[in-house]
């Protein structure tokens, strides 16, 4: 993580300018729309990386620190509002500008808190000129920098991760479909509380939540260890009715190396 923060610091201290191969992360679950948008942006001199849903988007943001995120709202696993809240709450990514791309313009008022955190939005069906002009404006006005976050900021980010976990766990298929993501969110929250305590060792809220997360995570890992992990898909199968995410119907007719080796 330290290397990522150093890379982010180098990236965020440089000016972001249109035409200097700024990197845009395009997050869209429709492959055809994602490829179309990506083609338009590349033809306009931008470097493009892609994500097909909210979970993949968060991973790409942490790995690549893009100059801008073009974010669809209605997506599987995690919607755009959840992605936006986590990006803007994370002290390491909060200054990355976000442009919402959505066909649900009539619902924007219902999500004003998430919209307020984004820099702009473009409605579908988008017009190429409007889309490019909006991205250009946001990039030119972006003030992307790497600054030292407070213990309170890290604590708030950790708590937001825990709130996101609650949304996942409220689903009936939480552990058969989202176990890997839930564990990752617990790890992210724990890392956030550790960061807060590194800055302010006496921070009572961070200490309380860190201890709670450590206890809960240890219990969950013991429960998950009762089922064998699938090394291919990072989900679990076998016992207690938990199925393989790749082969939910059971052992496939063709050779599946994970079934054979576990």
Backbone bond lengths (Angstrom), bond angles and torsions (degrees), N, CA, C in turn:
res aa  C-N    CA-C-N  psi(-1)  N-CA   C-N-CA  omega(-1)  CA-C   N-CA-C  phi
1 X - - - 1.462 - - 1.525 110.66 -
2 X 1.364 116.66 -34.60 1.449 120.68 179.92 1.515 111.60 -60.55
3 X 1.368 116.97 -42.26 1.453 120.36 177.88 1.513 110.68 -62.04
4 X 1.354 116.96 -38.73 1.447 120.51 178.67 1.515 111.65 -62.72
5 X 1.361 116.48 -39.63 1.462 119.62 -179.54 1.527 110.60 -68.63
6 X 1.327 117.08 -37.14 1.462 119.89 177.83 1.519 110.26 -64.91
7 X 1.344 115.29 -44.46 1.468 119.32 178.18 1.513 110.41 -61.74
8 X 1.342 115.93 -41.01 1.460 119.70 178.65 1.518 111.07 -62.86
9 X 1.335 116.43 -40.31 1.453 120.08 -179.53 1.524 110.44 -61.42
10 X 1.339 116.72 -45.25 1.463 120.80 178.25 1.514 110.78 -61.16
11 X 1.345 116.07 -41.10 1.455 120.44 -176.31 1.521 111.10 -71.73
12 X 1.334 116.32 -42.75 1.448 120.48 -172.91 1.528 112.57 -75.52
13 X 1.320 118.30 -20.21 1.451 119.44 179.74 1.526 112.55 -84.45
14 X 1.329 116.80 -10.42 1.462 119.72 177.22 1.515 109.75 -90.48
15 X 1.323 116.36 150.13 1.451 120.50 -179.54 1.521 109.79 -73.05
16 X 1.326 115.36 138.61 1.454 120.83 176.56 1.519 108.14 -96.70
17 X 1.285 117.69 119.94 1.470 121.54 -177.32 1.523 110.28 -132.73
18 X 1.317 115.26 140.44 1.458 122.12 176.34 1.515 109.60 -58.14
19 X 1.327 116.86 131.22 1.454 119.81 178.25 1.509 113.59 94.67
20 X 1.317 119.45 -0.25 1.463 121.82 178.95 1.529 107.46 -111.29
21 X 1.316 115.17 40.51 1.453 122.73 177.44 1.526 112.20 52.94
22 X 1.327 115.23 46.97 1.457 119.12 172.41 1.523 108.26 -61.33
23 X 1.321 116.48 146.94 1.456 121.50 -177.50 1.524 110.43 -102.84
24 X 1.312 115.49 127.03 1.464 122.08 177.73 1.525 109.06 -114.64
25 X 1.312 115.94 129.07 1.457 121.03 172.97 1.518 108.18 -91.43
26 X 1.324 117.22 117.09 1.463 123.03 179.01 1.525 108.22 -97.20
27 X 1.328 116.22 116.61 1.465 121.91 -177.36 1.526 108.29 -113.51
28 X 1.320 115.92 108.66 1.475 121.69 -175.25 1.519 108.26 -155.82
29 X 1.349 116.44 128.11 1.466 118.44 -176.87 1.519 113.04 -78.82
30 X 1.333 118.73 -20.40 1.456 121.58 174.96 1.522 109.37 -80.13
31 X 1.324 116.38 116.54 1.462 119.65 -176.88 1.521 111.59 -62.21
32 X 1.324 117.45 -41.56 1.460 120.48 -177.64 1.531 110.68 -64.16
33 X 1.333 116.56 -43.30 1.463 119.15 178.81 1.525 111.14 -68.76
34 X 1.323 116.64 -38.69 1.462 120.47 179.40 1.529 111.09 -62.34
35 X 1.328 116.47 -43.96 1.464 120.39 -179.99 1.524 111.13 -68.33
36 X 1.336 116.45 -37.63 1.463 120.50 179.71 1.530 110.72 -64.53
37 X 1.322 116.21 -47.50 1.464 120.39 178.85 1.527 110.26 -62.16
38 X 1.320 116.48 -44.98 1.457 120.79 -178.45 1.521 111.07 -60.25
39 X 1.331 116.20 -41.05 1.469 120.54 178.79 1.518 110.20 -62.76
40 X 1.331 117.76 -44.19 1.456 121.34 -179.87 1.529 111.16 -61.94
41 X 1.329 116.68 -41.17 1.467 120.07 -178.02 1.528 111.09 -70.64
42 X 1.336 116.54 -40.12 1.470 119.11 178.63 1.525 111.24 -63.41
43 X 1.319 115.96 -40.37 1.469 120.20 179.19 1.525 111.72 -65.50
44 X 1.329 116.21 -17.83 1.463 120.77 179.43 1.522 111.98 -98.20
45 X 1.332 117.33 10.22 1.453 120.78 174.02 1.505 115.85 92.21
46 X 1.328 117.48 17.64 1.453 120.82 -179.58 1.523 111.02 -105.30
47 X 1.308 116.13 146.74 1.455 121.46 170.52 1.525 107.57 -84.39
48 X 1.336 117.49 136.48 1.466 121.21 -173.61 1.518 110.58 -127.13
49 X 1.324 115.60 134.58 1.454 122.40 166.59 1.522 107.17 -122.49
50 X 1.327 116.71 158.21 1.459 119.90 -170.89 1.525 111.69 -127.15
51 X 1.341 114.26 154.52 1.459 122.03 171.34 1.518 107.40 -144.01
52 X 1.333 116.46 142.82 1.465 120.86 -174.35 1.521 113.25 -96.77
53 X 1.333 118.31 -8.80 1.460 120.32 176.31 1.523 109.26 -160.24
54 X 1.337 116.00 179.07 1.451 120.38 -174.79 1.515 114.55 -65.86
55 X 1.325 117.29 -37.37 1.456 120.83 -179.27 1.528 110.46 -65.25
56 X 1.323 115.87 -46.43 1.467 119.79 178.02 1.522 110.32 -64.42
57 X 1.336 117.23 -34.27 1.462 120.78 179.98 1.523 111.43 -61.49
58 X 1.331 117.36 -45.27 1.464 120.52 179.61 1.524 111.22 -61.68
59 X 1.325 115.94 -39.07 1.464 119.93 178.17 1.521 110.80 -64.66
60 X 1.342 117.04 -43.02 1.465 120.94 -179.48 1.537 111.08 -66.74
61 X 1.329 116.88 -36.27 1.466 120.10 178.20 1.523 110.23 -63.61
62 X 1.329 116.98 -45.62 1.461 121.16 -179.01 1.521 111.98 -65.82
63 X 1.334 116.57 -33.46 1.462 120.25 -176.77 1.533 112.87 -83.84
64 X 1.345 117.39 -31.34 1.456 119.97 -169.36 1.532 115.25 -116.32
65 X 1.322 118.76 -18.49 1.461 122.03 -177.07 1.538 111.19 46.69
66 X 1.325 118.05 64.54 1.471 120.38 -178.15 1.531 111.76 -65.64
67 X 1.318 115.82 162.10 1.462 120.21 178.29 1.521 111.47 -76.96
68 X 1.332 117.20 -21.99 1.462 121.40 -179.81 1.522 108.48 -158.51
69 X 1.329 116.72 147.47 1.461 122.15 175.15 1.523 108.79 -115.48
70 X 1.331 115.71 120.55 1.460 121.99 174.15 1.516 106.11 -96.90
71 X 1.330 117.56 112.76 1.456 121.94 -161.19 1.521 112.80 -122.70
72 X 1.324 115.83 117.75 1.467 120.74 171.57 1.526 108.22 -70.73
73 X 1.329 117.45 158.83 1.464 120.47 -178.00 1.521 112.08 -99.73
74 X 1.317 117.76 -50.17 1.461 120.75 -176.53 1.523 109.25 -88.87
75 X 1.342 116.10 106.22 1.451 121.88 -177.67 1.525 109.88 -144.89
76 X 1.332 117.37 157.83 1.471 120.21 176.41 1.525 111.74 -73.61
77 X 1.325 115.63 163.86 1.469 125.71 177.24 1.525 112.43 68.25
78 X 1.328 118.91 -58.33 1.461 121.75 175.89 1.522 108.34 -146.90
79 X 1.339 116.63 128.12 1.464 118.60 -177.39 1.529 110.81 -80.70
80 X 1.331 114.02 173.73 1.460 119.39 -175.14 1.511 114.08 -64.53
81 X 1.337 117.66 -32.60 1.453 120.08 178.89 1.528 110.68 -63.03
82 X 1.337 116.20 -43.87 1.461 119.81 178.49 1.517 112.14 -63.89
83 X 1.336 116.31 -40.83 1.464 120.88 178.52 1.522 110.44 -62.64
84 X 1.322 116.15 -44.90 1.462 120.94 -179.32 1.526 110.93 -60.94
85 X 1.329 116.31 -45.30 1.463 119.30 -178.81 1.528 111.41 -61.28
86 X 1.340 117.03 -41.57 1.462 120.12 -178.69 1.529 111.80 -70.22
87 X 1.331 117.18 -39.87 1.466 120.22 178.49 1.527 110.16 -63.08
88 X 1.324 116.53 -45.23 1.460 120.52 -176.25 1.526 112.74 -75.80
89 X 1.326 117.76 -20.89 1.466 120.22 178.10 1.521 111.97 -86.23
90 X 1.334 116.68 -23.84 1.466 121.16 -178.63 1.536 109.02 -74.34
91 X 1.337 117.51 117.67 1.474 119.15 -178.50 1.519 113.94 -57.57
92 X 1.328 118.27 -21.77 1.467 120.62 -178.83 1.522 112.85 -86.43
93 X 1.324 117.97 -15.37 1.469 119.93 -176.39 1.528 112.87 -128.24
94 X 1.317 118.05 0.64 1.466 120.78 -170.08 1.520 114.11 -64.51
95 X 1.353 117.67 -20.87 1.463 119.87 -179.16 1.523 113.54 -91.57
96 X 1.323 117.29 0.84 1.463 119.83 175.40 1.526 108.98 -73.88
97 X 1.329 119.28 122.34 1.461 120.41 -178.63 1.524 112.19 -70.36
98 X 1.333 114.95 147.06 1.458 121.70 -179.05 1.522 109.35 -124.58
99 X 1.328 115.47 134.12 1.465 122.50 173.31 1.512 107.21 -118.35
100 X 1.324 116.71 118.60 1.460 120.82 177.07 1.519 110.39 -77.01
101 X 1.326 115.47 137.81 1.458 122.61 174.32 1.516 106.01 -120.64
102 X 1.321 117.05 111.02 1.451 118.24 -170.92 1.514 113.57 -147.49
103 X 1.328 114.80 147.36 1.453 121.31 172.93 1.505 111.39 -96.92
104 X 1.337 116.52 5.72 1.456 121.60 -176.99 1.527 110.44 -107.60
105 X 1.330 115.88 44.77 1.452 120.01 -176.59 1.508 114.03 -57.34
106 X 1.341 116.58 -31.86 1.451 119.33 -179.11 1.512 112.70 -69.80
107 X 1.327 118.19 -13.49 1.457 121.23 -178.83 1.526 113.14 -100.41
108 X 1.329 117.86 0.10 1.453 119.89 -174.03 1.524 112.73 -60.46
109 X 1.333 115.99 -35.88 1.460 119.02 -178.43 1.517 112.32 -63.05
110 X 1.340 116.80 -25.76 1.457 120.57 -179.20 1.516 111.99 -74.25
111 X 1.327 116.47 -14.72 1.453 120.89 -176.06 1.532 109.91 -125.30
112 X 1.325 116.03 44.00 1.462 120.49 -173.42 1.518 112.54 -60.78
113 X 1.329 117.87 -32.79 1.459 119.43 -179.11 1.521 111.31 -63.46
114 X 1.353 116.19 -44.08 1.458 119.32 178.66 1.521 110.86 -68.91
115 X 1.338 116.82 -40.34 1.457 120.81 -179.47 1.524 110.43 -63.99
116 X 1.341 116.20 -38.08 1.459 118.91 179.92 1.514 111.79 -62.01
117 X 1.310 117.65 -27.45 1.455 120.66 179.86 1.526 111.67 -79.48
118 X 1.327 117.17 -21.56 1.455 121.02 178.77 1.526 109.77 -85.56
119 X 1.321 115.41 155.02 1.463 119.76 -177.99 1.533 112.54 -83.99
120 X 1.328 117.35 -27.83 1.472 119.98 -177.66 1.523 108.79 -166.65
121 X 1.324 115.88 172.12 1.458 120.13 171.79 1.521 109.72 -148.01
122 X 1.333 114.80 151.85 1.466 123.20 177.82 1.519 107.47 -127.21
123 X 1.320 117.02 130.98 1.457 120.79 -177.46 1.525 111.67 -85.78
124 X 1.329 115.30 148.09 1.465 121.16 171.38 1.527 108.95 -88.53
125 X 1.331 117.29 149.91 1.475 126.63 -7.47 1.526 110.15 -69.12
126 X 1.310 116.56 132.12 1.452 120.66 -174.45 1.512 111.02 -80.72
127 X 1.321 114.75 152.66 1.454 121.59 171.75 1.525 107.29 -100.36
128 X 1.327 117.97 127.24 1.465 119.92 -176.06 1.524 113.79 -50.93
129 X 1.331 117.35 -43.16 1.457 119.49 -178.53 1.526 110.95 -64.44
130 X 1.342 116.82 -42.13 1.463 120.25 179.52 1.525 110.73 -65.09
131 X 1.330 115.90 -42.96 1.458 120.17 -179.59 1.524 110.46 -61.30
132 X 1.336 116.77 -49.43 1.463 120.56 -178.09 1.529 111.75 -66.12
133 X 1.346 116.01 -38.52 1.466 119.21 179.70 1.531 110.76 -65.65
134 X 1.333 116.52 -38.29 1.467 120.16 179.44 1.522 110.67 -66.59
135 X 1.327 117.13 -45.10 1.465 121.19 178.70 1.524 110.19 -62.32
136 X 1.325 116.46 -43.22 1.472 120.48 179.67 1.518 110.49 -60.31
137 X 1.327 117.07 -45.53 1.462 121.36 -178.45 1.528 110.99 -62.93
138 X 1.337 115.82 -44.77 1.466 119.62 -178.16 1.528 110.68 -66.06
139 X 1.331 117.37 -41.56 1.468 120.34 178.95 1.523 111.71 -64.04
140 X 1.317 117.10 -41.00 1.464 120.72 -179.30 1.526 111.45 -67.33
141 X 1.338 115.78 -31.93 1.460 119.99 -177.91 1.523 113.30 -92.71
142 X 1.342 116.01 -4.53 1.464 119.29 -174.64 1.522 110.86 -67.00
143 X 1.307 113.95 140.31 1.468 120.56 176.24 1.522 107.49 -118.72
144 X 1.333 115.81 66.42 1.457 120.76 -175.63 1.525 108.73 -81.52
145 X 1.291 115.36 120.63 1.455 120.66 179.29 1.519 109.68 -147.18
146 X 1.307 114.45 157.97 1.458 120.30 177.32 1.520 107.36 -102.77
147 X 1.320 117.20 113.56 1.453 120.38 -179.66 1.524 110.08 -123.36
148 X 1.295 114.77 158.57 1.453 120.47 -178.57 1.522 109.31 -75.55
149 X 1.309 116.35 123.39 1.457 121.08 -178.57 1.521 110.15 -85.38
150 X 1.310 115.46 156.55 1.455 120.99 177.80 1.523 110.07 -85.14
151 X 1.325 115.64 165.74 1.460 120.70 175.60 1.522 110.51 -62.41
152 X 1.335 116.31 -35.73 1.469 119.72 178.77 1.528 111.18 -64.02
153 X 1.338 116.57 -40.11 1.464 120.08 -179.27 1.526 110.80 -64.01
154 X 1.333 116.85 -44.17 1.461 119.97 178.27 1.529 111.05 -64.60
155 X 1.319 116.76 -38.14 1.470 120.23 179.10 1.524 111.12 -65.12
156 X 1.319 116.63 -42.73 1.464 120.45 178.50 1.524 111.15 -62.50
157 X 1.337 116.20 -38.50 1.460 119.48 178.37 1.526 110.56 -66.02
158 X 1.315 117.25 -41.61 1.465 120.05 176.90 1.511 112.45 -60.94
159 X 1.317 116.96 -41.94 1.467 121.28 179.45 1.524 110.72 -65.80
160 X 1.337 117.08 -37.75 1.462 120.17 177.92 1.524 110.83 -63.51
161 X 1.324 117.92 -39.09 1.462 120.47 175.19 1.527 111.06 -59.79
162 X 1.317 117.08 -40.42 1.465 120.92 178.51 1.529 110.94 -65.84
163 X 1.324 116.79 -37.09 1.471 120.15 176.84 1.522 110.88 -64.88
164 X 1.334 116.35 -37.04 1.462 120.61 177.68 1.526 110.56 -66.54
165 X 1.325 116.92 -37.31 1.460 121.17 176.52 1.526 110.26 -59.58
166 X 1.314 117.63 -41.45 1.463 121.62 179.87 1.524 111.23 -59.80
167 X 1.330 116.68 -36.65 1.464 120.12 178.22 1.525 110.78 -65.53
168 X 1.326 116.72 -41.42 1.458 120.67 177.89 1.519 110.89 -65.93
169 X 1.322 116.75 -45.53 1.462 120.39 -174.53 1.521 112.64 -69.88
170 X 1.323 117.32 -16.20 1.462 120.07 178.04 1.526 112.12 -76.42
171 X 1.337 117.09 -10.42 1.457 121.18 -179.33 1.523 110.16 -85.85
172 X 1.317 115.13 145.46 1.466 120.03 -176.51 1.519 112.16 -63.30
173 X 1.331 116.91 -32.77 1.466 120.87 -177.16 1.523 111.77 -100.99
174 X 1.341 116.92 27.07 1.461 121.27 -172.18 1.521 112.77 -52.81
175 X 1.347 116.95 -51.42 1.458 119.14 -171.90 1.520 113.60 -87.21
176 X 1.310 118.22 -18.79 1.455 119.23 175.42 1.524 111.70 -83.10
177 X 1.335 116.56 -22.79 1.462 119.87 -174.00 1.529 113.24 -116.19
178 X 1.329 116.79 -28.79 1.459 119.54 -171.37 1.527 113.52 -123.98
179 X 1.321 117.79 17.88 1.463 119.46 -174.99 1.534 112.02 -60.05
180 X 1.334 117.51 -43.04 1.461 120.39 -179.25 1.518 111.28 -62.37
181 X 1.340 116.73 -41.63 1.453 120.18 -179.94 1.523 111.39 -68.92
182 X 1.325 118.26 -38.00 1.467 121.08 179.27 1.522 110.32 -63.39
183 X 1.327 116.54 -45.15 1.462 120.10 178.69 1.527 110.65 -62.47
184 X 1.331 116.96 -40.42 1.455 120.30 179.27 1.526 111.07 -63.64
185 X 1.325 117.44 -38.08 1.458 121.06 178.35 1.529 110.96 -67.03
186 X 1.326 116.33 -38.68 1.460 119.03 174.85 1.527 110.54 -61.84
187 X 1.335 116.81 -42.00 1.459 120.44 178.88 1.531 111.00 -63.64
188 X 1.334 116.15 -40.36 1.466 120.17 179.90 1.521 111.04 -65.75
189 X 1.327 116.30 -41.55 1.466 119.50 179.53 1.523 110.50 -65.74
190 X 1.321 116.68 -42.12 1.461 120.51 179.54 1.534 110.56 -62.88
191 X 1.341 116.78 -42.99 1.463 120.67 178.06 1.525 111.14 -62.52
192 X 1.348 117.07 -37.11 1.460 121.00 179.27 1.530 111.25 -65.43
193 X 1.320 116.88 -43.05 1.470 119.67 178.85 1.527 110.77 -67.23
194 X 1.315 117.40 -35.02 1.459 120.76 176.27 1.536 110.67 -64.73
195 X 1.326 116.37 -39.43 1.466 120.34 177.13 1.530 110.36 -63.10
196 X 1.340 116.05 -42.89 1.461 120.21 179.28 1.525 111.00 -60.58
197 X 1.341 116.60 -43.21 1.458 120.97 -178.30 1.525 111.93 -72.37
198 X 1.330 117.16 -26.38 1.461 119.95 175.60 1.529 110.29 -68.04
199 X 1.337 115.92 -32.53 1.466 120.99 178.41 1.522 110.94 -80.75
200 X 1.345 115.41 -42.99 1.469 121.23 -177.52 1.531 108.61 -136.60
201 X 1.320 118.16 89.52 1.467 121.79 -174.83 1.520 114.63 -57.35
202 X 1.316 117.38 -24.96 1.461 120.36 -177.90 1.521 113.31 -93.16
203 X 1.330 117.61 10.06 1.468 120.69 -177.68 1.530 108.92 -66.37
204 X 1.318 116.74 106.74 1.470 121.66 -172.20 1.524 112.77 -66.04
205 X 1.337 117.48 -39.91 1.465 119.97 -178.01 1.519 110.91 -66.87
206 X 1.329 116.54 -45.62 1.461 120.11 178.88 1.524 110.91 -61.83
207 X 1.314 116.59 -40.42 1.459 120.47 -179.98 1.525 111.38 -65.46
208 X 1.321 116.53 -41.90 1.465 121.34 179.41 1.522 111.11 -62.52
209 X 1.335 116.63 -47.18 1.460 120.20 -178.51 1.529 111.44 -70.29
210 X 1.323 117.08 -36.63 1.472 118.91 177.97 1.529 110.70 -60.07
211 X 1.306 116.66 -46.59 1.464 120.26 -179.88 1.521 111.17 -62.89
212 X 1.327 115.93 -38.93 1.465 119.86 179.78 1.525 110.89 -65.88
213 X 1.329 116.58 -44.59 1.465 120.45 -178.77 1.522 110.74 -66.11
214 X 1.316 117.12 -40.44 1.467 119.82 178.44 1.525 111.12 -59.14
215 X 1.320 116.27 -41.53 1.463 120.26 -179.62 1.522 111.45 -67.82
216 X 1.335 116.23 -47.38 1.465 120.45 -178.46 1.520 110.85 -63.68
217 X 1.335 116.56 -44.06 1.461 119.85 -177.96 1.526 110.97 -63.33
218 X 1.327 117.17 -39.94 1.461 120.01 179.51 1.521 111.18 -62.65
219 X 1.320 116.90 -39.94 1.470 121.26 178.53 1.526 110.46 -65.55
220 X 1.330 116.15 -43.97 1.467 120.40 -179.00 1.524 111.37 -63.89
221 X 1.311 117.09 -41.59 1.459 119.66 -178.90 1.528 110.86 -65.00
222 X 1.326 117.88 -36.12 1.462 120.24 176.86 1.521 110.74 -65.13
223 X 1.334 115.55 -38.62 1.465 119.08 178.72 1.519 111.12 -67.37
224 X 1.323 116.97 -41.09 1.457 121.04 -178.63 1.515 112.20 -70.27
225 X 1.319 116.84 -29.10 1.460 120.31 179.68 1.527 112.47 -66.90
226 X 1.340 116.28 -14.89 1.459 119.65 177.24 1.520 111.20 -69.33
227 X 1.324 116.46 -21.07 1.460 122.14 175.87 1.518 108.47 -110.88
228 X 1.315 116.43 144.32 1.461 120.14 -178.11 1.527 110.28 -74.94
229 X 1.311 118.87 136.24 1.459 120.73 179.35 1.519 111.95 -77.69
230 X 1.312 115.97 140.16 1.460 121.53 174.09 1.525 107.74 -86.25
231 X 1.304 117.98 116.52 1.459 120.98 -174.40 1.522 112.76 -72.43
232 X 1.312 117.08 -16.57 1.459 120.05 -179.32 1.518 111.05 -81.41
233 X 1.331 116.37 -49.46 1.465 119.35 -170.08 1.521 114.07 -108.94
234 X 1.327 117.99 -3.02 1.464 122.21 178.49 1.522 113.15 64.13
235 X 1.299 118.19 15.81 1.453 121.11 171.98 1.528 107.84 -105.80
236 X 1.309 116.50 -175.52 1.451 119.76 -174.71 1.527 110.33 -122.55
237 X 1.330 114.61 149.71 1.451 119.28 179.20 1.520 109.12 -146.78
238 X 1.306 115.85 165.69 1.461 118.84 170.77 1.503 113.94 114.45
239 X 1.317 118.34 -74.67 1.446 121.30 -171.57 1.523 111.84 -100.51
240 X 1.312 114.72 159.67 1.463 122.42 174.16 1.528 112.92 54.72
241 X 1.318 116.21 31.52 1.457 120.03 176.40 1.504 115.19 73.63
242 X 1.320 117.89 12.62 1.464 121.15 178.99 1.519 108.53 -88.11
243 X 1.326 116.21 123.57 1.457 121.23 -173.80 1.525 112.50 -103.06
244 X 1.305 114.30 159.72 1.456 121.05 175.04 1.534 108.96 -67.11
245 X 1.351 117.23 133.88 1.463 120.13 -178.12 1.523 112.17 -67.14
246 X 1.339 116.36 -30.99 1.465 120.01 179.71 1.524 111.31 -79.96
247 X 1.348 116.70 -38.17 1.461 121.95 -178.09 1.533 109.66 -125.84
248 X 1.350 117.86 70.67 1.466 120.51 -175.68 1.526 113.28 -64.28
249 X 1.330 117.50 -18.70 1.459 120.08 179.89 1.513 113.81 -83.45
250 X 1.323 117.19 -3.05 1.454 120.50 -178.92 1.510 111.88 115.91
251 X 1.315 115.34 -168.75 1.461 121.08 -177.52 1.529 110.94 -58.27
252 X 1.345 118.20 126.40 1.470 121.01 -178.93 1.522 111.27 -74.82
253 X 1.333 115.25 160.00 1.456 119.45 177.80 1.524 110.57 -67.97
254 X 1.356 115.95 -40.68 1.461 118.05 177.12 1.527 108.92 -76.43
255 X 1.308 114.89 163.55 1.456 120.69 -178.64 1.526 110.26 -68.49
256 X 1.306 116.62 123.37 1.459 122.55 171.92 1.524 105.62 -113.24
257 X 1.327 117.07 112.55 1.454 120.80 -172.04 1.525 112.25 -59.99
258 X 1.321 116.27 -30.74 1.457 117.70 179.76 1.529 111.60 -68.56
259 X 1.329 116.24 -39.48 1.468 119.42 178.16 1.521 109.81 -65.48
260 X 1.330 116.64 -37.10 1.445 119.51 -176.62 1.520 113.19 -73.91
261 X 1.331 117.17 -33.73 1.460 120.42 -172.45 1.522 113.57 -92.45
262 X 1.335 119.60 -11.81 1.450 120.84 -178.09 1.509 111.43 -99.37
